[in-house]
Amino acid sequence: MWNKYFAMLAMAALLRADYEIHNPPEEVNPPANTRQLSSEALALLQKRWAEKAVRKYAEAQDKKWRNWQAAMFEE
């Protein structure tokens, strides 16, 4: 009994895999009303994101250092 169901399950899995391989998902085009950013605007956004990432990293390191110092010197 188990072997019959296992064989059917394996066959279904193989058929599904074959279907997925031979029919890749279609490319979805972005809506027509989306705007394209110019390279200057994109560079500005990337600069802002980088500055924010550096600031957040520094804050996280400072917090970690303060917690470490508090843990080391508390009695």
Secondary structure, DSSP 8 states (H G I E B T S, - for coil): -HHHHHHHHHHHHHHHHHHHHHS--------TT-----HHHHHHHHHHHHHHHHHHHHHHHHHHHHHHHHHHH--
